């Protein structure tokens, strides 16, 4: 029998692929047999990851565009779709802006939603349309624990991640019957650049770690199994689901 977790013959596009969960996801997808398109704000930062993927025997190309620029997102995504068959899309890239709601500027608020929500929608639309024509494809959006909770002084991030779950369910409702699976992974607290400020704050770091039943922050690689699963044939009947990978945080 064919291994239902293998992705041979598939090509995945991963945003925010230079570091953190994006890099780990790209490497995990390549290990499972997928070729890759890596998306970053600039292509130079993706060269190292691309070399790692090619060392695994997979094809890899890189593209660059600021996800806060809708016109650039649509232009690059349209170009990618014309040049490559994208079977799998992982909307991973995300940014965070910290501060009380009374001091956060509208520009900061808007940029977080541009990157975390609007870009995910635009990429799903641009790359999902060819999937629908073929009757096959998988999209995985990266949500968050803050898709369910508020966090502290991160209103724009929480709002964007709540909306990512809504987007996931809305697209799944439209596309599941047409052969395209849309799901999300909601990581818990992961040691990435986005959480550096929290880990540098001794009191907050201790409070968070103490609250996680497994007793530690996640590493990016801890999230990748869920992403590969949702991209794979093993998840063929999984649609509109948000898979939480949080070390037990929500269960506590």
KEGU-253895 format. One line per 5 residues: their letters; for each residue x, y, z of C-alpha. Coordinates in Angstrom, 3 decimals, decimal comma. Each point is the difference from the previous one (the first is absolute). Layout:
<pts>
a> X Y Z  ...
</pts>
This chain:
<pts>
xxxxx> 0,000 0,000 0,000  1,100 3,545 -0,672  1,106 1,844 3,139  -2,897 2,420 0,690  2,389 2,507 1,557
xxxxx> 2,267 0,281 -3,063  -0,133 3,055 -2,256  1,971 -1,242 -2,998  -0,902 1,809 -3,212  -1,509 2,933 1,900
xxxxx> 1,261 3,583 0,080  -0,547 2,153 3,075  0,232 3,759 0,409  0,913 1,151 3,509  -0,043 3,644 1,051
xxxxx> 2,340 1,362 2,628  2,364 -2,847 -0,821  3,281 1,592 1,050  -0,196 -0,764 3,728  -2,132 -1,491 2,737
xxxxx> -3,056 -2,107 -0,770  0,175 0,855 -3,713  3,525 -1,321 -0,401  -0,757 -3,103 2,058  -3,184 -0,648 -1,981
xxxxx> 1,789 0,338 -3,331  2,654 -2,498 1,062  -2,612 -2,417 1,342  -2,029 0,182 -3,205  3,150 -0,623 -2,032
xxxxx> 0,875 -2,984 2,202  -3,487 -1,362 -0,731  0,738 0,253 -3,734  -1,349 3,397 -1,073  1,777 2,526 -2,179
xxxxx> -0,105 3,554 1,347  -0,633 3,606 -0,862  1,279 2,188 2,833  -1,538 3,450 0,488  1,755 2,696 1,989
xxxxx> 0,010 3,757 0,186  3,319 -0,153 -1,872  1,487 -2,942 -1,863  3,545 0,380 1,324  -0,981 -1,262 3,429
xxxxx> -1,435 -3,190 -1,487  3,169 -1,287 -1,653  1,160 -2,008 3,011  -3,348 -1,735 0,421  -0,193 -0,713 -3,725
xxxxx> 3,441 -1,639 0,151  -1,147 -2,188 2,900  -3,036 -1,121 -1,982  2,034 -0,744 -3,117  2,387 -2,065 2,158
xxxxx> -3,025 -2,184 0,772  -0,370 -0,657 -3,723  -2,988 2,240 -0,551  -0,499 2,883 -2,437  -0,238 3,458 1,509
xxxxx> -0,601 3,495 -1,325  -0,272 3,254 1,926  -2,187 3,065 -0,440  -0,032 3,308 1,822  -2,750 2,502 0,763
xxxxx> -1,199 1,936 3,017  -3,218 -1,655 1,164  -1,207 3,393 1,246  -0,203 1,154 -3,634  -3,169 -1,500 -1,547
xxxxx> 0,950 0,935 -3,559  3,400 -1,688 0,358  -1,590 -3,089 1,553  -2,445 -0,411 -2,855  2,643 0,665 -2,658
xxxxx> 2,506 -2,488 1,375  -2,630 -2,638 0,778  -1,418 0,274 -3,509  3,490 -0,386 -1,449  0,716 -3,030 2,179
xxxxx> -3,289 -1,630 -0,977  0,820 0,514 -3,685  3,446 -1,590 0,347  -0,624 -2,770 2,525  -2,780 -2,330 1,009
xxxxx> -0,506 0,753 3,686  -1,662 -2,949 1,722  0,507 1,111 3,591  -0,091 3,468 1,565  1,204 0,715 3,522
xxxxx> -0,949 3,529 1,057  2,544 0,278 2,792  1,379 3,543 -0,051  -1,148 2,215 2,829  1,011 3,099 1,918
xxxxx> -0,927 1,387 3,400  -0,283 3,499 1,444  0,024 0,381 3,783  -1,573 2,825 1,943  -3,209 1,122 1,723
xxxxx> -2,922 0,657 -2,307  0,032 3,687 0,936  3,523 0,473 -1,341  0,084 -2,265 -3,063  -0,137 2,005 -3,211
xxxxx> -2,466 -0,837 -2,718  2,958 -0,553 -2,347  1,459 -2,661 2,325  -3,416 -1,605 0,394  -0,521 -0,034 -3,750
xxxxx> 3,425 -1,471 -0,801  -0,571 -2,960 2,331  -3,324 -0,771 -1,671  1,513 0,539 -3,449  2,650 -2,656 0,612
xxxxx> -1,825 -2,467 2,244  -3,448 0,036 -1,591  -0,242 1,825 -3,321  3,080 -1,662 -1,498  -1,291 -3,431 1,046
xxxxx> -3,276 0,732 -1,770  1,684 1,318 -3,142  2,347 -2,967 -0,248  -2,828 -2,447 0,611  -2,000 1,697 -2,746
xxxxx> 2,831 0,229 -2,530  1,415 -3,479 0,582  -3,261 -1,656 0,990  -1,695 0,803 -3,315  2,290 -2,366 -1,983
xxxxx> -0,451 -2,640 2,718  -3,754 0,256 -0,469  0,402 -0,374 -3,757  2,002 -3,195 0,569  -2,312 -1,204 2,745
xxxxx> 2,878 -0,538 2,413  2,090 1,967 2,470  0,611 0,707 3,667  0,288 3,312 1,841  1,275 0,271 3,563
xxxxx> -0,313 3,333 1,782  2,068 0,628 3,110  -2,310 1,209 2,741  0,972 0,342 3,683  -1,060 -0,522 3,585
xxxxx> -1,084 3,614 -0,380  -2,611 -1,184 -2,470  -1,859 -0,991 3,187  1,388 2,369 2,631  0,905 3,672 0,213
xxxxx> 3,606 0,015 1,129  1,456 3,113 1,614  0,350 3,277 -1,940  -0,128 -1,731 -3,404  -3,471 0,990 -1,194
xxxxx> 0,802 0,126 -3,718  1,703 -3,388 0,118  -2,863 -1,633 1,899  -2,551 1,545 -2,356  1,922 -1,197 -3,052
xxxxx> 0,377 -3,537 1,329  -3,659 -0,241 0,989  -0,769 1,059 -3,567  2,374 -2,599 -1,471  -2,140 -2,698 1,617
xxxxx> -3,123 1,575 -1,468  1,641 0,161 -3,416  1,058 -3,634 0,268  -3,526 -1,143 0,747  -1,547 2,228 -2,674
xxxxx> 2,321 -1,240 -2,751  -0,430 -3,584 1,122  -3,756 0,319 -0,225  0,306 1,265 -3,576  2,780 -2,279 -1,237
xxxxx> -0,129 -3,362 1,799  -2,502 -1,436 -2,442  2,174 1,175 -2,899  3,078 -1,961 1,056  1,942 2,664 1,890
xxxxx> 0,623 -0,460 3,705  0,379 3,084 2,195  1,088 -0,405 3,611  2,061 1,819 2,605  2,654 -0,771 2,581
xxxxx> -0,092 2,002 3,227  3,416 -0,087 1,668  0,473 0,756 3,655  2,975 1,964 1,276  2,891 -0,640 -2,387
xxxxx> 3,585 1,203 0,315  0,184 2,260 -3,063  0,933 3,609 -0,739  -3,628 1,048 0,607  0,186 -1,182 3,616
xxxxx> 3,509 1,248 0,802  -1,349 2,880 2,108  -2,042 -2,376 2,145  2,888 -2,372 0,558  2,276 2,916 0,907
xxxxx> -2,434 1,068 2,741  0,887 -2,342 2,869  -3,343 0,346 1,769  -2,111 -0,504 -3,145  2,174 -2,872 -1,173
xxxxx> -0,390 -1,753 3,342  -3,759 0,580 0,105  -0,466 -1,382 -3,498  2,255 -3,021 0,486  -1,679 -0,843 3,304
xxxxx> -3,399 0,085 -1,740  0,994 -2,522 -2,717  -0,696 -3,568 1,180  2,907 -1,441 -1,970  2,247 2,434 1,856
xxxxx> 1,807 1,719 -2,859  -0,421 2,289 -2,972  -0,359 -1,675 -3,391  2,787 -0,046 -2,520  -1,013 0,685 -3,624
xxxxx> 0,494 -3,670 -0,884  -2,683 -0,935 2,558  -2,610 1,625 -2,250  0,986 -1,580 -3,295  -1,555 -3,431 0,446
xxxxx> -3,450 1,562 0,100  0,733 2,040 -3,126  1,268 -3,009 -1,955  -3,000 -2,042 1,141  -2,511 2,600 -1,191
xxxxx> 1,814 0,225 -3,348  0,042 -3,766 -0,461  -2,477 -2,561 -1,353  -0,367 -1,211 3,598  -2,127 3,112 0,626
xxxxx> -2,252 -0,485 -3,035  -3,146 0,105 2,148  1,181 2,834 2,242  -1,563 3,302 -1,052  -0,533 3,302 1,792
xxxxx> 1,879 -1,225 3,058  2,300 1,944 2,324  2,642 -2,358 1,362  1,405 1,386 3,245  3,638 -0,837 0,785
xxxxx> 0,568 1,671 3,351  1,587 -2,423 2,467  -3,343 -0,276 1,763  -0,549 3,722 0,650  -3,706 0,106 -0,918
xx> -0,748 -3,212 1,873  1,175 1,442 3,304
</pts>
